[in-house]
Amino acid sequence: MSTSVVGIDIGSVAIRAVELKDPDKAKPTLLRYSELPLPAGAVNRGEVIEPNTVSSVLKRLWSTGGFKTKNVVIGMGNQRVLARDLTVPKMSQTRIREGLPYQVQELLPVPVTEAMLDFYPVSEETTDSGTVVHGLLIAAIKEAVLGNVRAVEKSGLTTTGVDLIPFALSRVLLRNGHATGTVAIVDIGASATTVVIASNGVPQFLRIIPAGGDDLTTALAQRLEIETAQAEGLKRGVGLRTRVDDPQYQRPMEIINEVTSELLGSARNTLEYFSTSRPDAPVERILLTGGGAHLDGLPDALAELTRTPVVPVDPFAGLAISKSIKPDELRANQSGILVALGLALGSAA
């Protein structure tokens, strides 16, 4: 009997869902996907603020999208989630997790009782005092995670797992040749930019930058005193460039360059920090994703700033695609559904 699961990406502006059949098989099947917009303020940087509104949108999403299961995996990856390098003595994963509350308080910005903790092992090393495990401490604010879970379950769905969005991205992108070497994924969302760096397919480092595509739209709207919709159109029309022929676009171009430069600078600093701490594993290429990555000129600017190639990826390679899905529409929605797809793929782990 086949099984299916739905990955749900609760963003600041929309909820996106992807249903996969047999996610634990070598070639899962993408059955369906759908998304619906969220009212402004219902979700703030990945954290549900208005659970009733989110629940209502989820119910409509299930109806309009035709999803056949109520088993879902949701993602977390905003500023209420942090990751830190951590080295612990080698022991079972269960014992490592049990010991985390007694070891990591100094690494957390909140009391350990207010956080949900996990450990992601990366590598082992034999030292004079025994074998140790190097990995990532993952900590999420308990209130934020449970708030999102409650909003989802209020709509009648069953949450079978909560996954970290950077891991979901790496799971779906670091396949079919992209797993080799050291690769950086830069995902520019509406309100946050996620950077995850992996070596041979294993995440080694991640950072969530509290800036995204909406910051650019907001800057244009406020400084030019125009409506948000007009600012969004201006952003897409002008893009990232060094000169414009029409003088009326000079000021918008300057604003776009200023705000985007800050974001790209943060991404570059993240890559440089990783390279400095791990000189034996320099980043070889960047996989650029997310709605904010569609800004004209941005991929070339990132490649030039970091002196690292920015390469395209095919997230659907290795998947079977339902005949009911139109290939052109799937490609058009590729960036938007990556996180939801990675969450569904991770349900088999």
C-alpha positions in Angstrom: 0.0 0.0 0.0 1.4 3.4 -1.0 1.8 6.2 1.5 1.9 9.9 1.0 2.9 12.9 3.1 2.6 16.7 2.6 5.3 19.1 3.3 4.0 22.6 4.4 6.0 25.8 4.1 4.4 28.5 6.1 5.9 31.7 4.7 5.3 35.4 5.5 3.2 35.9 2.3 1.9 32.5 1.4 1.4 28.9 2.5 2.8 26.3 0.1 2.2 22.5 0.2 3.7 19.6 -1.7 2.3 16.0 -1.6 4.8 13.1 -2.2 3.9 9.5 -2.6 6.4 6.9 -1.2 9.0 9.5 0.1 11.1 6.6 1.5 11.5 5.0 -2.0 14.4 5.6 -4.3 12.2 7.6 -6.7 9.3 9.3 -4.9 6.3 10.6 -6.9 5.3 14.3 -6.8 1.5 14.0 -6.7 0.4 17.6 -6.4 1.3 21.0 -5.1 -0.6 24.2 -4.3 -0.3 27.5 -2.6 -2.5 30.3 -1.2 -1.6 33.8 -0.2 -1.7 34.9 3.5 -3.2 38.2 4.7 -0.5 40.6 5.8 0.5 40.1 9.5 -0.8 36.5 9.8 2.7 35.2 9.8 5.8 37.2 10.8 9.2 35.8 9.7 8.0 32.2 9.8 6.1 32.5 13.1 2.3 32.2 13.2 0.8 35.3 14.7 -2.8 34.7 13.8 -3.5 31.0 14.2 -7.2 31.2 13.2 -6.3 32.9 10.0 -3.6 30.4 9.1 -5.9 27.5 10.0 -8.6 28.9 7.7 -6.1 29.3 4.8 -4.9 25.7 5.4 -8.4 24.4 5.2 -9.0 26.2 1.9 -5.6 25.0 0.6 -6.6 21.3 1.2 -9.8 21.8 -0.6 -8.5 23.7 -3.6 -5.3 21.7 -3.8 -7.0 18.3 -3.7 -4.5 16.8 -1.1 -5.4 13.2 -0.2 -3.6 12.9 3.2 -3.7 14.9 6.4 -0.3 13.7 7.5 2.1 16.7 7.3 5.6 17.9 8.0 6.2 21.6 8.8 9.4 23.6 8.7 11.0 26.1 11.0 13.9 28.3 10.0 13.4 31.9 11.1 15.3 34.0 13.7 13.7 31.9 16.4 15.9 29.0 15.4 19.7 29.0 15.8 22.5 26.6 15.0 25.9 26.4 16.7 28.9 24.2 16.3 29.1 21.7 19.1 31.5 18.8 19.9 30.4 16.1 22.3 31.8 12.7 23.5 30.7 9.8 21.2 27.6 8.1 22.4 24.2 7.2 21.1 22.1 10.0 19.6 19.5 9.5 22.3 22.1 10.0 25.1 23.5 13.1 23.3 20.0 14.6 23.1 19.3 13.9 26.7 22.5 15.6 27.8 22.1 18.8 25.7 20.1 20.8 28.4 23.0 20.4 30.8 25.7 21.5 28.3 24.5 24.3 26.1 22.9 27.0 28.2 25.8 29.4 27.5 25.2 29.0 23.8 21.6 30.0 24.0 20.0 33.5 24.1 17.1 32.2 26.2 16.8 29.8 29.2 17.2 26.2 28.2 13.7 25.4 29.5 12.3 27.6 26.8 14.1 25.9 23.9 13.6 22.7 21.9 17.1 21.1 21.3 18.5 18.7 18.8 21.9 17.6 17.7 22.9 17.0 14.0 26.1 14.9 13.8 28.6 15.8 11.1 31.8 13.9 11.7 33.8 11.9 14.3 37.4 12.4 15.5 39.6 10.4 17.8 41.4 12.5 20.4 43.7 11.8 23.3 40.6 11.7 25.6 38.5 9.5 23.3 36.3 9.7 20.3 34.2 12.8 19.9 31.4 13.8 17.5 31.4 17.2 15.8 28.0 18.5 14.8 25.4 21.2 14.9 23.4 22.2 18.0 19.9 23.1 16.7 17.8 25.1 19.1 14.3 26.5 18.5 12.2 28.6 20.7 9.6 26.2 22.1 6.7 28.7 22.0 7.3 29.5 18.3 7.4 25.8 17.2 4.3 24.8 19.3 2.4 27.8 18.1 2.9 26.8 14.4 2.0 23.2 15.2 -1.2 24.3 17.0 -2.2 26.4 14.0 -1.7 23.5 11.6 -3.5 21.0 13.8 -6.4 23.4 14.3 -7.2 23.0 10.7 -7.6 19.2 11.2 -4.2 18.1 10.0 -1.8 15.8 11.8 1.8 17.0 12.3 4.1 14.0 11.9 7.3 16.0 12.1 8.9 19.4 12.4 12.1 19.9 10.3 14.6 22.6 9.9 14.2 24.5 6.6 17.9 24.6 5.8 18.0 20.8 6.0 15.0 20.6 3.8 16.7 22.8 1.2 19.9 20.7 1.3 17.9 17.5 1.0 16.2 18.5 -2.2 19.1 20.4 -3.9 22.1 18.3 -3.0 21.4 15.4 -5.2 22.3 14.2 -8.7 25.9 15.5 -8.7 25.5 18.5 -6.5 26.4 16.6 -3.4 30.1 16.4 -4.2 32.6 18.9 -2.9 31.7 21.9 -0.7 28.5 23.7 -1.8 26.7 26.7 -0.5 22.9 27.0 -0.8 21.7 30.6 -0.6 17.9 30.8 -0.4 16.5 34.4 -0.5 13.0 34.3 0.9 10.5 37.1 1.6 11.7 37.9 5.1 14.9 35.8 5.6 17.9 34.5 3.7 19.1 31.0 4.5 22.7 30.0 3.9 23.6 26.3 4.4 27.0 25.0 3.5 27.6 21.3 2.9 30.5 19.1 2.2 29.8 16.0 0.1 26.1 16.3 0.8 26.4 16.7 4.6 25.4 20.1 6.1 28.4 21.6 8.0 27.2 25.1 8.7 24.1 27.2 8.5 23.1 30.8 9.1 19.7 32.6 8.8 20.1 36.2 7.8 17.1 38.4 8.9 16.7 40.0 5.5 14.9 39.1 2.3 13.1 40.2 -0.8 10.4 42.1 1.2 13.0 44.4 2.7 13.8 45.7 -0.7 10.1 46.2 -1.6 9.5 48.0 1.7 12.5 50.3 1.2 11.3 51.3 -2.2 7.8 51.9 -1.0 8.9 54.0 2.0 11.6 56.1 0.4 9.7 56.8 -2.8 6.3 57.1 -1.0 4.5 54.7 -3.3 2.2 51.7 -2.7 3.7 48.3 -2.0 2.3 46.8 -5.2 3.9 49.6 -7.2 7.2 49.1 -5.4 7.2 45.4 -6.1 6.6 46.0 -9.8 9.4 48.6 -9.8 11.8 46.2 -8.1 11.2 43.5 -10.8 11.3 46.0 -13.7 14.5 47.8 -12.7 16.4 45.0 -11.2 20.0 45.1 -10.0 22.1 47.2 -12.4 24.7 50.0 -12.5 23.0 52.4 -15.0 19.6 53.2 -16.4 18.6 55.1 -19.6 15.5 56.7 -18.1 16.3 59.3 -15.3 13.1 58.4 -13.5 14.6 55.1 -12.6 17.8 56.5 -11.2 16.6 56.8 -7.6 14.9 53.3 -7.6 18.1 51.8 -9.0 20.2 53.4 -6.2 17.8 52.1 -3.5 17.8 48.6 -5.0 21.6 48.6 -5.2 22.0 49.8 -1.6 19.6 47.4 0.0 20.7 44.4 -2.1 24.4 45.1 -1.4 23.7 44.8 2.3 22.1 41.4 1.8 24.7 40.1 -0.6 27.4 41.4 1.8 26.0 39.4 4.6 25.9 36.3 2.4 29.6 36.9 1.4 30.6 37.4 5.0 29.0 34.1 5.9 30.9 32.2 3.2 34.2 33.9 4.2 33.6 33.0 7.9 33.1 29.3 6.9 36.2 29.4 4.6 38.3 30.9 7.4 37.3 28.3 9.9 37.6 25.4 7.4 40.4 26.3 5.1 40.6 22.7 3.8 37.1 22.9 2.4 36.6 26.1 0.3 33.2 26.7 -1.2 33.3 25.6 -4.8 29.9 26.7 -6.0 26.7 28.4 -4.9 23.2 27.1 -5.5 20.9 30.2 -5.5 17.2 29.8 -4.8 14.1 31.5 -3.4 11.7 34.1 -4.7 14.2 36.9 -3.9 16.8 35.3 -6.2 14.7 36.2 -9.3 15.9 39.9 -9.1 17.4 40.6 -12.4 21.2 40.8 -12.1 21.4 39.3 -8.6 23.0 36.0 -9.6 25.8 37.7 -11.5 26.3 40.2 -8.6 26.6 37.4 -6.0 29.1 35.4 -8.2 31.2 38.5 -8.6 31.1 39.5 -5.0 32.0 36.1 -3.7 34.2 35.1 -6.6 32.3 31.8 -6.6 30.3 30.3 -9.5 26.5 30.5 -9.1 25.1 27.4 -10.9 21.5 26.3 -11.7 19.9 23.2 -10.2 17.1 20.9 -11.1 15.2 20.0 -7.9 12.9 17.6 -9.7 15.6 15.3 -11.0 15.2 11.8 -9.5 11.5 12.3 -8.9 8.6 10.8 -10.7 6.0 13.5 -11.6 2.3 12.8 -11.7 0.7 13.0 -15.1 -1.8 15.6 -13.7 1.0 18.1 -13.2 1.8 20.4 -16.1 5.6 20.6 -16.5 5.6 24.3 -17.5 3.6 25.3 -14.4 5.8 23.2 -12.2 9.0 24.9 -13.5 7.3 28.3 -13.1 6.6 27.5 -9.4 10.0 25.8 -8.8 11.5 28.3 -6.3 8.3 28.6 -4.3 7.8 24.9 -3.6 11.4 23.9 -2.8 11.1 24.1 0.9 7.8 22.2 1.0 9.3 19.5 -1.3 12.3 19.1 0.9 10.1 18.8 4.0 8.1 16.0 2.4 11.3 14.2 1.3 12.6 14.4 4.9 9.5 12.6 6.3 11.1 9.3 5.5 14.2 10.0 7.7 
